[in-house]
Amino acid sequence: MPANLTPEAKVKWKAALAAKNPKEKFHALQEFLSAIPKHKGNERLRAQIKTKIASLKEEMAAERGKRTGARSSWSIEREGAAQIVMLGPTNAGRSSLLKSLTNAQPTVASYDYTTQRPIPGMLPYEDIQFQLVELPAPQRSEDNTYEIQPEAIELIRISDGLMLVLDLSSNPVQQYYSLTAALEQARVSIQRPSSRVEIVKEKGSGEIRIAASGVQISCTPEQIRQLLRNYDMKNVLVRIYGNATIDDIEDAILENVALYKPTMVVANKIDLPGARQTGLEMKPQILQSVPITLTSCFTGEGLSKIACALFGCLGIIRVYTKEPNEPKPSERPFVVRAGTTVRELARNIHSHLANKYRYSRIWGPTSKFAGERVGPDHVLGDGDIVEIHAE
C-alpha cells in the first residue's frame, strides 16, 4: 500500500517534482529518500526511489557523453506516422532489410558492424508512412550477452516501437532472448502490460481527472485522488488501461515502470538451407510475446507483410476529419492510439474544439449508420470519418 508520508517527506517530494533537470531531480530524490520513514511498510517505496536515483545517475552520465559532441550523428528527426527502430545482431540483415523496404541507401557488406550510426528510411503503408531507423548492432560479449549502446537506448526510449531483426542461420532464439535481456537491463519492456497508467499534467484549478478503460481492481477513484494528493499532485489527468491496482498508480507517479515498446520480430534469411524450418520452430516460442514475420531480403519473401504487421502491433488507428457541410473528408488522417475518444481527437486538433465541443457525426466502422450523431466519449476506430461541431 502507499506510504503514509510525513509533512517533511511531502515537501521533499514536491521539490523532486519541481526539479527542472536530471541533476536537480537526482539530488532532490536523495533528499526525499532520506526523509522517508524507515519501516517495513515503506520498503517498496524506498526501493522504487533507489531505482529512480540509479536511473538518473546513468542518464546524467550519458548526458555528459553527449556534450562531448560524440553523439551528434545519432540525432534523427522524426517523420511519418510513427518511428520504429531496428535492433539486431551484426550481419542479421538490418541494412538489407532497410534498403529493401525504404528509400534509404545504407552500406550493405559481409563484414561485422558495418552500420556505425543510425540510418533512417520511410516505409509506406496505404496512406501513411513509418520511419524505420536502423541502429548499429550491439556489442556481443564472450558469454553471448549483448550490450546496447547508451545512444541506442536513448533512441529506443523515444521511439514509437521496435523491430527486432534476427538471423535465422545463427541460433535466432538465443539472439532473441539476449536482445530482450539487454532491453530489460535498460528498463525497456516488449511485453504488453496487463495494465498501464499515464499521468498527464494539465492546466486548471487543482482538479484530478480520471479516465479508465477496463475494470479497476482493488482501488477506487477516491483512493487514486487521495494517493495523488499525498504526493502533492494536482491538475493532472490519470489515464488507466486495464486492471490497475493502487500500486500501479504509485509506480506511475514515481516513474518506476519499465517503458513498454510495441515490438515485432523479423526473422531474416529464410532462403538459407534449414532456415525456414528453424523459423517455423521458433515461432511458437516467440509468438506468445510478440508477432513474428519470416523474411528473405534475397528473394523478397515476407517483405510485403511487414508494414501491415507494424501497423497492427503499434496499436494505432487512422481517423479522418470532415468540415461541416463539406462532401469529402481530409485526405491525410490523424494517426492516434487505439481507444482514442472523440474528445481526445478534438483536443489533439485544437483546444477550442475540445472546450467548445457540442457534438460529432461519425461515418465508418464505429457508426451505427452514416452520419450518426455521437458524444465526446465515443471511441473511434480505424477508418472513421469525424465531423466535429463546436460553439
N, C-alpha and C positions, 0 to 999 in steps of 0.2 A: 504494500500500500504506500501511497505518497508520504513522504516525511513531514512531520509537523515542524516547520522551520521556526526558529527563534526570530524575533524582530531584527537582530543583528544580521542573521543569515539572509533574511529577505532583502535587507538594504544592500548587502554584497551581491546578491543575485541580480538585483536591479542594476547595479553598476556593471555587472558582466553583460547584461542585455544591452546596455547603452554603449559598450565598448565599440569603437569605430574601426579598429584594425586588429589583426590576429595577435599582435604583441600586447595590446591593451587587454584583449579578452583573455589571453594566457595568464597574465598577472591577476586579473580580476577573478578568474576561476580558481586560481590558487588561494586567493583571499577567501572566496566562498567556501572552498573545501575545508579550510581551517576553521570556519565558523559553523560547520555542520556538526551537531552534537554526535559524539561517538557512542552509539549504542546499536544493538542488533537491528532495530527497525530501520536504521539508516544505512546499513551495509550496501544495499543495492544502489542507493543514490550516490554514495561515495565512490563506488566502483564506476558508475556512469561518468562522474565528473573527472575521475582519474583518466578514463579512456579519452575523454574530450581534450584534456590537457595534453596527453601524449599526441593526439592527432594534430593539435595546434602547433606543437613543437616541431613535428615533421613538416607541417605547412610552412612554418617560418624558415626552416632550413631550405626548403625548395624555393622559397621566395628569394632568399639570399643568392642562390644559384642563378635565379632568373635575372637578377640585377647585374650580373656579370656580363650579360649580353649573349651567353652561350645558347639560350633557348629562344632567341628571336625567330629563328627559322621554323619553330614549331607553332607559330601563330597561324590559325586558319580562320578566315572569315566565313561565317555560317551562310549557307544558301539553301534554297529549296524548302520543302515541307518538313524535313527532318534531317538531322545529321547523324550518320551511323559510322562508327569507327570499326575498322577491320583489324583484328588482332589474331596472330597465329605464329607458329614457329617458322624459323627461316626455311626457305625452299618449299613451303606449303603451297605456293602458287598465288599469294596475295596480289602481287603485281600483275600477273597474267589475268587474274580474275578482274581486277580493276580496269585493265586495258580492254577486256572483252565486254564489260558491262557499261563502260562510260566513255567519255571523250578524253580521258586522261591518257598520257603517254609516258608511263613510268618505265624505268630501265628494267628489262627482264633478262636475267642472267642465271647461270647454273651455280655460281659461287655463293657462299653463305653471306647473309647480312648485306644484300645488295641495296636495300632501301635504308637510307640514313636519316631521312626526315619525313614528316607526314606529307602525303600526296593526295589531294582531293580530286574527285570526279563526280559528274552528275549522272544519276541513273533515272531514266524516265519510267513513270508508271501511269498509264492512262493520261489524265490531265494534270498530274503533278510530277515533281521530281524529288528524288532523295539525293542528298550529298553523302557519298561514300568517302571516307578518309582512311587511306592505308597507313597504318602505324609501322615503324621499324620493329622488327622481330625482337622479343625479349631475350635477354641472355639466358643461356641454359647452364646450370651448374653440374658438377660431377654426379650429384645424387638425383639428377633428372628433374630438378625443380626449376621453375622459371622466375626470373626477377624482372618485373616490368619497370621500365624507366620512370622516374618521377614525372617527367614531362608527358609521357604517355598516360599516366594515371590522371593527370590534370585534364587532358583532353577527353578521356573516358568519362570522367565525372560530369563534365559539362555537355556531353553528347546526349542525343535522344535514344540511342540504342547501340547494341553491339552485334558484330558479326564475327564469330569465331571461325577461322579458316583452318581446317585440319588436313594433313597429308595422309591419304589412305594407304600409302605404301610404307608407312613407318609408324606402326603402333598408334593409331589415331585415338584410341580410348585413353591411353596414358597421356597423350598430348592434351586431351580434353580436361582430364582431372588435374593435370599440372597447371594448366591455364586458369581453371576455376579456383584452384587453391591460391594462386598468386593474386587473383582478383579479390578473394576473401581477405587476404592479407592487407590489401589496400582498402578494405571495407566497402567493397562493391559486390553486390549480390545479383546473380542471374536467375534466382528462384523467385517466381511471382509470389509475393506475400499474401497470406490469407486475409490480412487486414493492412490498411495503410492510413496514416494520419498526416494531414498537411495543415500547418498553421500559417495563415497569411495575415500580415499586418494591414490594417485599413485605417482610413481617416474617419473620425467620428467622435462621439461623446462618451466613450468608455464601454460601448456595447460589446458583448461577446456573442457572436453568431455561430450557430452550429448547423452544418449541413451534413446529413448522414445518408449513406447509401448502403443498405444492409441492416442487419439486426445487431444492436449493441448489446453485448453480454456483460453483466456484472458492473455496469456503470450507467448512470442516468445523466441527462443534460445538466441538471443542477450540480451533480458531483464533478462534471467536467468544468463547469464555470467556477466552482469553488477551488478546484485544483489550479486553474489559471490565475485566479485571484491570489492564491498562495504564493505564486511566482511573480506577482505584481504585473501580470499581463492583461491588457485590455485593448480595445479597438482591434480585435482580431476576428478572423473567420476561421473556424475549425472545420475542415473537411474530413469526414470519416468514411472510409470504404471498407466494407466487410465487418466482421465481428470483433471490433476493437475492445480491448479491456482498458481499465484506468491506467495500467502500467504502460500500455501502448501510447496513451496520451502523454504520459510523463516522458517517455522516451523521445517523442516528437518535440516536446518543449526543450529538452536538454540536447536535442540534435544528436542523439546517441543511437541512431538507427543506420544499419548498413544501407548504402544507397542502391536501390534496385534499378537495374537497367534491362529493359526488354532485349532479349537475345535470341538470335538464330544461329545454327551451326551450318556451315558449308563444308562438306567433306569432299575434298578435291582429288583429282587424278583417278577417277573411276575407270579410265581407259587402260590403266596398267594391269598386268596379269595378277589375278587374285583380288584386285582392289574392290570389285563390285561385291563379291561375297563378304569381304571384310566390312564394307559399308552396310550391307543388309544385316549382318550380325550385330553391329554396334548400334543400329537404330533403336531397338527396344531398350537398350541401356540409357540412351540419351533422351529419347522422346518423352520420357517421364518428366523431364525437366524443361527441355526447350525443343522447338521444331528443328528438323534437320533436312537438308537438301543435298543429294549426291550429284556432283558435277564433274565435268571434264572441260578444261579450257582448250584442250587439243581438239576434241570432237564437237564441242559446243553443247553436249548433253546436259540437261538440267539448268542451263543458264537462264532460260526464259521463265523459269519458275521463281527465281529469286526475288524479283520486285514484288510480286503478289504475296509471297511468304513474308517479306519485310512488312508490308502494309498490315498484314494480319497480326503479326507479333507485336507491333508497336502500339496497338490499342488506340488507333486514331480513326477519325471519320472525316468525310468531306461534306461541308454544308454550304449551300449556295443561297445567296440573298437576292431578294427582288424588291425593287421600289414599288410602292403602291401605284396602281394604275398602269404599270409597265407590263407589256406582254411577256417579256423574256427575263430570266434571271441572269445574274452575273456569270461570265464565262469562267472566272477564276474562283475557286472555292476557298472558304475559310477551312483550314485544317485544325481540328480541335480534338481533344481527348474524348474517347467513347464515354457516354454518360453525361455529356455536357447538356445543360438545360438552355431553354430559350433566353432566360435572364442572363446566364453566363455569356452566351453568344452576344447578346446586346451590350454587355459591359465590355467585351473584347472589341466591339466595333467602335463604340463611343459611350462615354459615361452618361451623356444626355439621354441616350436611348434607354439605358437602364433606370435612370432616375425618373424619367417622364413616361415610362412604359405604360401602355394601355392594354394592348392585346396583339396577337400574331395570327397569321394564317399560314397553314402548312400544306405543302404538296410533297408527296413522296412516300417512302417506306413506312413512316410512323404516322401518317394521316389516315383516318378512317375513310375519308373521301377528299377529293380535290378541293383545296381551299379551306379545309377545316379550321375553325377558329379555336385557338388554344391559349392557355395561360402561360405565365412565366416559368412554371415548374415542369413544363412539358419536356421530356427527354428526347433529344434529337438522335437521328440515325444517319448512316452513310447515304448520301444522295438526296437528303431532304432539301427542299427549297423553302425558305422562310421569308415572309413579308412582315416586318415589324412596324407596328403603328404606335406612335408616341404623341404626347400632347404638344 
